[in-house]
Amino acid sequence: MGSDIMIETTGLTKKYKNQTAVDHLSFKVKKGQIFGFLGPNGAGKTTTILMLLGLSRPSAGDARVCNLDPLRRPRDVKCLVGYLPENGGFYGDLDAVQSLEYVASLNGIQKHRASEKTHELLELVGLSGEKRKKVSAFSRGMKQRLGFAEVLIKDPKILFLDEPTLGLDPDGALRLMELIESLNRDRDITVLLSSHNLHQVQKISHSVGIMINGRMVAEGSIASLAEEKFGVGEKEYTLEEVYMKYFREV
Amino acid sequence: MRGLCAVYRKELCDHFSSYRFIVLFALIAMVSFITSYMAGMHLRENLGGLSRTKFPFLMLFSTPGALFSMVQFVAFFGPLIGLVLGFDSINRERAHGTLIKLISQPIYRDAVINGKFLAAVATISIMLISIVLVISGFGLAIVGVVPGIDEIWRLLIYLVISIFYISFWLGVSMLFSIFFRNIATSALASVALWIFLSFFVSLGADVVANAVAPVGNQREIRPEILVKNARVKDMVSLCSPMVLYSNATATIIDPMRKTTRSITLMGPAEQILASRFQNPLRLGQSVIVVFPYMTALIALTLVCFAISYFVFMLQEIRT
């Protein structure tokens, strides 16, 4: 069943000079799942993602992405994984098409194929009307959608989304979430979704993990976590209630 | 390779379309026009009566007209090109949040720094080559002499040394752009280092030399003290890349010069040779004279880039 697991960490640890950002983290994400990666600010979520991408060297422990070691084969991992960083930036002097084509060239996609895909993806994220507009003139929501298109141009198997809905208006956030859900459904893309918007995470994720102070304090489906904390009952608990319960206990 | 090519193309594109490049290029082109024009007029006046002059073509570059020659100009202000092209190369990407995106693409991390460095070196090369070609054409029109094959070789060697010299400063500013997160800090730091190494080291050389071997206040000066003073001064001033560069190009661009040493440091036989034989040095001999300086300059450039490379590769990408 090894091929079924897309992301796996065992005892993953990252220490900076005098603090431990990630502390013996072990979790698994199955293929085709949307995994809600939750936790307060500074819990170590972004650090974990960077280690999964091979961009940061773990102090101890082991990570596997698609059965590849991101430390040894970072390029292969980065071919398979699309990463949308929190506060990711753009080259303001390029327009939407140029930005996408630059990312395509970094991914080694042939030129004619790249322009084909560029237009296809701009259509998908709803930016086909702003193709030739400079990115510096984009609104936050448009930038986020462009970032999404940049991530999708390499046909990833896995998406790491770090706060994709941060600062978006309610409508924009909703549409982005729907897009994530449809990508997961139609293209069978596994998604690691880090977000503070618990309501939306609850709607689309198959399972969640709650990370506090570098440790994964809970992992599983929302129903099973609720059961663990509140016992079996008729009442259906929201993710927010479950999360707050865990958060207060730590 | 594909990552390197993509970054290289993007950076080259950025350089050529940036205002700062256009302004800098306009400035340098203007100054070199003026200096070559002055040198040309000067040459026409002074060489008019002579039946046979040696290397009149190279004198276009080395004759100070009213203020300074083209060669001196590059020595003084060439570093600015390197600094301007490199001071924000890495920390701008970091500040805009594009660095993390860039390296999360399937490229090797060194493709980023290599691509940026090579693109800037290519920009510098295009700039210098075009300026030298413009001056050459201009000079042909004013002076009316055709360069010999020897002079063309000398110009080529001069170009290579100059490109390395400016690339050294590019490497310095890139190193600062990796070290300092703030763009203004890295700009100021690189300019400060440039001013220190280019202008203050030669002042400092005098001070150090006079402290080690004082000349001037005794009634009679012993020759060995004088020699020691000159030696120390030479040694200290070699810390400045500008002096290194001036020495490296000295006999290349001016074949009548036979040594980079000052008259105090020449042995008696050398002085006699210098005064008796008025013929220019052959190209091979000129290269041999300045070879140590050339190698040192090239090594300095490579070391500087290597340091930035390692710092960048080992740095945590987390901002």
Interface residues (C-beta under 8 A of the other chain):
Chain A: T46 T47 L50 L53 L55 S56 R75 D76 K78 C79 V81 Y83 P85 N87 G88 G89 F90 Y91 G92 D93 Y102 V103 S105 L106 N107 G108 E150 K154
Chain B: R2 G3 C5 A6 V7 R9 K10 D14 S17 E93 H96 G97 T98 I100 K101 L102 I103 S104 Q105 P106 I107 Y108 E316 I317 R318
